[in-house]
Amino acid sequence: MVTRIGTKQRKTRAKFTLHYRERGKLPLSQYFQEFKEGDKVKVDYSGSFDDGTIFDASEKHGQPLEFEVGSGQVINGFDDAVVRMKKGGEKKIIIPPAEAYGEVKAELHQKVPRKQLPPDQEPKVGMVLAVGMPDGMQFPARIVAVTEDDVTIDLNHPLAGKTLYFKIKVVDISA
C-alpha cells in the first residue's frame, strides 16, 4: 500500500507491518507506542525517483535518520507521513514537489559574470559550484548555461520539481 502526501486531499491506505522480536526483549507496550509532534523518532528510509533510482538512504549513512516530529527538520511530506506511525511500522509514501522541495522557480536562475568565477576552472553545464552567503553558509548552485561573458546558475534545490518516493520504517521513538 502507498500513501500519497498532498496539500489538497489525503487518502491513507498504508499497511503497517509490525515486526516482533523474541519474547522478553522489549515490553509489549513498546511495539504499540505511537508518537506525536515533539517526539524524537529514528527511521530507516530509502528515497527514490519515478524510475526507481535511489537518491538517498539511511543505509548510506550507516545509521537511521533521527529528527523531532513536527519541528521542520525534514521536508513536510516526510514529517506528515510519520505522524501516527508506531515503532516497527513500515510504509511507502509518494511526496509531490509541493510537499518536498517545491516546484522549480525560474527566478532562481541567475546570470553571473564569468569574471566572478574562480579563474582556475573552466565552467561547464552541469558543474556544481558552492555559492557563499554573507553569513558564511554555502549551498550548491548548478551551472545550466555558459556564454563567453556569463554563466547561468540554478539556485533551486537539486530535488525541486521532483516527486519523491520513500520507504520508511520506524526504528525508535522517544519523548
C-alpha positions as CSV (number, residue, x, y, z in Angstrom):
1,M,0.0,0.0,0.0
2,V,1.2,3.5,-0.7
3,T,0.3,6.8,1.0
4,R,0.2,9.8,-1.3
5,I,1.1,13.0,0.5
6,G,-0.5,16.2,-0.9
7,T,-1.9,19.5,0.1
8,K,-5.4,19.1,-1.1
9,Q,-6.6,15.6,-0.3
10,R,-5.1,12.8,1.7
11,K,-6.1,9.2,1.4
12,T,-4.3,6.8,3.7
13,R,-4.4,3.1,2.9
14,A,-1.0,2.4,4.4
15,K,-0.2,-1.1,5.5
16,F,1.6,-1.1,8.8
17,T,3.8,-4.2,9.4
18,L,5.0,-4.7,12.9
19,H,8.0,-6.9,13.4
20,Y,8.2,-8.6,16.8
21,R,11.4,-9.5,18.4
22,E,12.0,-12.5,20.6
23,R,9.7,-12.6,23.6
24,G,11.1,-10.7,26.6
25,K,13.4,-8.3,24.6
26,L,11.0,-5.3,24.8
27,P,7.8,-4.7,26.8
28,L,4.8,-5.3,24.5
29,S,3.7,-1.7,25.0
30,Q,6.8,-0.6,23.2
31,Y,5.6,-2.2,20.0
32,F,2.4,-0.3,20.0
33,Q,3.9,3.1,21.1
34,E,2.6,5.8,18.8
35,F,4.4,9.1,18.5
36,K,3.2,12.6,18.1
37,E,4.6,16.1,17.4
38,G,7.6,16.9,19.5
39,D,8.7,13.3,20.0
40,K,12.1,12.2,18.6
41,V,12.0,9.4,16.1
42,K,14.6,7.3,14.3
43,V,13.7,5.9,10.9
44,D,15.3,3.7,8.3
45,Y,14.4,5.0,4.9
46,S,15.2,4.9,1.2
47,G,14.2,7.7,-1.2
48,S,13.9,7.2,-4.9
49,F,12.6,8.9,-8.1
50,D,9.8,7.8,-10.5
51,D,12.3,5.5,-12.4
52,G,13.4,3.7,-9.1
53,T,16.8,5.4,-8.9
54,I,17.6,5.7,-5.2
55,F,18.9,9.2,-4.4
56,D,19.3,8.7,-0.6
57,A,19.0,6.1,2.1
58,S,19.8,5.8,5.8
59,E,21.9,2.7,4.9
60,K,24.3,5.0,3.0
61,H,24.8,7.0,6.2
62,G,25.3,3.9,8.4
63,Q,22.5,4.9,10.8
64,P,18.8,5.7,10.9
65,L,17.7,9.3,10.4
66,E,16.8,10.9,13.7
67,F,14.6,14.0,13.9
68,E,11.9,15.7,16.1
69,V,8.5,15.2,14.7
70,G,6.8,18.5,13.6
71,S,10.0,20.6,14.1
72,G,10.6,21.3,10.4
73,Q,13.9,19.3,10.4
74,V,12.7,17.2,7.4
75,I,10.5,18.0,4.4
76,N,6.8,18.5,5.2
77,G,5.6,15.4,3.3
78,F,8.1,13.1,5.2
79,D,7.2,14.7,8.5
80,D,3.4,14.3,7.9
81,A,3.9,10.7,6.8
82,V,5.5,9.5,10.1
83,V,2.9,11.0,12.4
84,R,0.8,8.3,14.0
85,M,3.1,5.5,12.8
86,K,4.2,3.1,15.5
87,K,7.6,1.6,16.4
88,G,8.3,-1.1,13.9
89,G,5.8,0.3,11.4
90,E,6.6,0.4,7.8
91,K,5.1,2.4,5.0
92,K,5.7,3.6,1.4
93,I,4.8,7.2,0.5
94,I,4.8,9.4,-2.5
95,I,5.6,13.1,-1.9
96,P,4.8,15.6,-4.6
97,P,7.1,18.6,-5.1
98,A,4.9,21.0,-3.2
99,E,5.3,18.8,0.0
100,A,9.1,18.2,-0.7
101,Y,11.4,20.9,-2.1
102,G,8.9,22.9,-4.1
103,E,8.5,23.5,-7.8
104,V,11.4,24.7,-9.9
105,K,11.3,28.5,-9.8
106,A,12.6,30.2,-13.0
107,E,13.6,33.3,-10.9
108,L,16.2,31.2,-9.2
109,H,18.2,31.0,-12.5
110,Q,20.7,33.8,-12.2
111,K,23.3,35.1,-14.7
112,V,26.7,35.7,-13.2
113,P,29.6,37.4,-15.0
114,R,32.3,34.9,-15.7
115,K,34.9,37.2,-14.1
116,Q,33.2,36.5,-10.7
117,L,34.0,32.8,-11.0
118,P,37.3,31.2,-10.0
119,P,39.7,31.7,-12.9
120,D,41.4,28.2,-12.4
121,Q,38.4,26.2,-13.6
122,E,36.5,26.4,-17.0
123,P,32.8,26.5,-16.3
124,K,30.7,23.7,-17.9
125,V,27.0,22.9,-18.0
126,G,26.1,20.5,-15.1
127,M,29.0,21.6,-12.9
128,V,28.1,22.4,-9.3
129,L,29.5,25.5,-7.6
130,A,29.5,26.3,-3.9
131,V,27.8,29.7,-3.5
132,G,28.8,31.6,-0.4
133,M,26.4,33.7,1.6
134,P,27.3,36.8,3.7
135,D,26.8,34.7,6.9
136,G,29.4,32.2,5.8
137,M,27.0,29.4,4.8
138,Q,27.4,27.8,1.4
139,F,24.9,26.0,-0.8
140,P,25.2,24.3,-4.2
141,A,24.3,26.0,-7.5
142,R,24.3,24.1,-10.8
143,I,25.5,25.7,-14.0
144,V,22.8,25.5,-16.6
145,A,24.2,27.7,-19.4
146,V,27.6,29.1,-20.3
147,T,28.4,32.0,-22.7
148,E,31.5,33.9,-23.4
149,D,30.6,36.6,-20.9
150,D,28.1,35.0,-18.4
151,V,27.3,31.8,-16.6
152,T,23.7,31.0,-15.7
153,I,23.4,29.2,-12.4
154,D,20.3,27.4,-11.0
155,L,19.8,28.1,-7.3
156,N,16.8,25.7,-6.9
157,H,17.3,22.8,-4.6
158,P,18.5,19.8,-6.7
159,L,15.3,17.9,-5.8
160,A,13.0,20.8,-6.6
161,G,10.2,19.9,-9.0
162,K,10.6,16.1,-8.4
163,T,8.1,13.7,-7.0
164,L,9.8,11.6,-4.3
165,Y,9.1,8.0,-3.3
166,F,10.1,6.8,0.2
167,K,10.1,3.5,2.1
168,I,10.1,4.3,5.8
169,K,10.5,2.0,8.8
170,V,10.2,3.4,12.4
171,V,13.2,2.1,14.4
172,D,12.8,4.0,17.7
173,I,10.6,6.7,19.4
174,S,11.4,8.8,22.4
175,A,9.5,11.6,24.0
